[in-house]
């Protein structure tokens, strides 16, 4: 009897992909930094980073279901897209319209019950439902930094892992520490992360955003530094934040950065995005008000990044 060629071909394809998936099975024991930094294996989970954003996504468990949500260190709250969920555990309180420059969102604030994020159960917590937005959100929702106020978290984009701890964690030797402060913005009643850095030796106020594909720069700073702006983007010269230095970074020119400036006379002029931080092991230590960019062993692009020994 002659073998069925179609059957054999399909079987070979199935075995190939099955073996491939087994090789890619998530195993935190294979991550050298977990032990080096002092994380418990039980506190390491899979991280997802794909799609149009691609922001780091972590698991949120609710009503017996698991949802992938973008981890948003920039803002503090839990935001869910209303059309993605059937929420019988949400208690609304009021409708809020949020306007930032040419972006507008309609939100319904309230409280949500019985959710789990990174191993912690929340009987009740603040939540906002996104009802309408002029800017498309490429995920089911955002998990803000309020859920990590008492934690240290490390994001490993390369190996798709996230680790968390309520205790102090060791930093690796090949790391850049960036301290920050929390300050309230001029248009909302909650604080954002701010720190100082330099672009082409000009001292400016900056922030960090884990939900931006590119780093953002203000058009005013582009004009000041005489950068060419093409199709809404600009290539900057040298970026320095503490001892971290990189050159030739492509940035999105953002008219709305000014609306996230802190109260007072200082203007926010730069936001560090995924096109920088996803190339590093990133640790956010909110209790100690700092974050770390840590180089992957033997893989750092030395032409773009160097240590400042001064």
N, C-alpha and C positions, 0 to 999 in steps of 0.2 A: 504494500500500500504506500502510495506516495504521500509524503508529509504535506500538510496544509501550509503553504508558504505564508499566507496572510496571518494564520494563527501564530506561527513561529515568529513572524515579524512583530506582531502586537505583543507577544510574550517578552521578546527581547527588549522592546521599548519600556514595558512595564517594569521589568527587572532593573533596567538602567536607572529609571527615575526613582524606583524604590531604594536602590543602593545609594543614589545621590542624596535623597532625603535623609537617610540614616546617617550619612556622613555629616550632614548639616544639622543634626539634632542638637538642640541647645544643651550645653553642659558647662556650668560655671566652673567646674574643676579645671577646665582648660584655659581659664583666664588667669594669667600670672598676677595681675594687679589686685585681684580679689583678696588673696592672702597677704600680699605686700602692704596693702592699705588697711588691712585688719577687718574686712567685712566678713560677716557670717554667710555661709553658703545659702542658708534659708532666706537671706535677705537680698538675694540676687534673682532678678527676673529677666525675661526676654524683653527687649526693646524693639520697636518697629520704626523704621524710617524709610518711607517710600512714597511714591505718588507725586503730585504736583507741588507739594510744599517744599521739601519733605521734612516736616518737623519730627522730633522724637516723640513716639507714641507709647503710652503705657496703658495697662489694663485697668478699667474701672468695672467693678462687679455690682450689679443692681438687679433686683427682682429675679434672681436666678440666672441672669444672663451676663456675659462678658462683652465689654465694648472697648475698642481701641480709641484712646483720647490723646490729643496733642498735649504735651507737657509745656506749659507756657510760663516761663520764669519771669516774664515781663510784667504780667498783671496778677493780682492776688486771688481771684475768685474761680469758682467752677461755673463754666458757661456751657450750656447744652443747646444744640440746634433743636428747636421745638418739633420740626417735622421728622426728626430721626427717632423719636421716642414716644412711647405710650405711657405717660407718667401719671400713675395713680398715687404716687408717693410724694408729689410736689404740692406744697401749699403756697399759693401766690399771695403777694402783699401789695405790690403796686407796679404800674407801668412806667418805664423810664425811656426817654428818647436821648440818645447820646450822639452828639455831633462833634466831629474833629475834622476841621478843614472841610474838604469836599466828601468826607465819608460820614454816613449817618446810619445808626442802628436803632431798632426798636426792641427793647428788652422788657421782660417781665421778671421782676425780682421776687424772691420768696425763699422758701426753705425746702430741702429735700431730705427724705428719711432713708436710713438703712442702705448705705453704700460702703464699698470697700475700695481703698486706694493704697497701693504699696503695703499691703499687710495690715493696715489699720482700718478698723470698723468705725463708721461714723453714724451714730443713731440719728442725728439731725445736723445739717450744716447749711450755710448760705449757698444759694444757687441762683443763677440768672438764666432764663430761657431766651434764646435769640429768636425773635419772631420774624424780623426783617432786617436786611443789611444791604447797603449799596455796594459793599465789598464782599466778594464770594469767600466763604470759609470752606477750605478743602479738607474738612474732617468733621466728625460727629460733634465735637466739642473741645473745650480747653480745660485742662486741670491747672489752676493757678498756683502760685507759690505759697499760699496760706497753708497748703497741705504738707509743706516741707519746712515750715518755720522752725521746727524743733529737730530737723534732720539734716544730715549730710547726704547728698546724693551724687553718684558718679554716673555719667552717661558715656557709654562706649559705642560710638556709631559704627565703628569698623566691625565689631563682633556682635553687634545688636544685643547689648546687655545694659541693664540699669541695676545699680546697687544702692542700698539705703541703710542708714544707721542713725540712732539717736545719740551715739557716743562720738567723741572726736576721732577722726580718721587720719592716718599718716599720709603725708604728701610724698610723692615720688621725687627722687633726686633731680630728674630732668623735667622740672615743672616751673611754671611762671605763676606767681601768686598775685592776684589783682584785688586789692581791697576796695570796698564800695560803701556808700552811705545810702540810707533811705530818706527821701525827701518828698513831700507832697507836691503834686503838680498844680499848676495854676487853674486847671479846669475840672479836676475830679477830687474827691475827698479821700483818696487813698495814696500811699507813697509808692514811688518807683525807685528802682536801683539806679544810682548815678556814680560815676567815677571820672577821673581826669586822665587825659592822654594827649598825645601830640600827633598832628599830621603835618609833615614837612616843617617841624619845629614850632608850629603854632599850637599853643596850649588851648584845649577845648574841653567842654563837658560832653560825656558819653554815657551810653547805657548799653545793655546787652539784651538780645531778643532771640529766644530759641525757636520762634515761629516765622523768621524771615529767611527766605532763600539766599538773599544777598545782604551784605551790610548796607546801611543807608547813610547818606550824607545830605546835609542841607544845601539848597541851591545858593544860599548866601555865602557859605564857606567855599563852594566851588568857584564862585565869582571872586572871592577874596584871594584864593590860591591860583586863579587863572587856569582852572581845569577846563578842558574841552568837554562839553556835554553832548552826547550823541544818543538819540532815541531813548532819552530818559536815564542814561547811565553815564558814569564818569570813572576814569581810571586814576586812582590817587597815587601820590609819590610814596613817602615812607610813613607808615603808621607805627607809633610806639606807645605802648601801655605798660608802665613800669619797665621791666626788663624784656618784655615781649616786643619783637620788631618784625614787621613784614612789609614787603614792598610790592607795588604794582597791582594793588587790589581793585577788582571791579566792584563798583558800588552803585546802588540805585539812588538817583537824586529824588529826595522826598520832601515835597512842599509841606507835609503835615508834621514833620519832626518838631517844629516850633510849638505845636499844641501839646506836646508832652514835656515841655520845659518846666522846671520846678518853680515854685513861688519865689518871687524876687525878680532880679534883673538879668540873671544868667539865662542863656539860651542853650537848649540841647541841639548839638550840631552833628552828632554821629551816633549810630547804633550798630553795634557789633553783631553780625548775623551768622547764619549757618555756613556760608562759604569760607568762614575762618574756623569756627569752633568745631565743626564736624570732622576736621582733620586731626583733632586732638582728643585725648581722654579728658573729659570736662567734669570737674567736681565743683558743685555749688555747696558751700558751707554757710548757710544762712545764719546759724547762731553766732558764727565768728565774723560775719559781714565780709565775706571774700569769696572769690572763686578761683579755680586753678585751671590752667591749660597745660596738660602734661603730654610730653612727646611720646609717641609710640616708639619702642626700641628699634633702632636701625632703619626706620622708615621715614624720618623727618626730611623734608625737602630743604636741604641746607642752603640752597640758592635763595630761598624766600625768607627763611627764618634764621636768626642768629642770636646768641647771647650777648648782652651788653655787660662788659666786665667792670664798668665804672662804678 
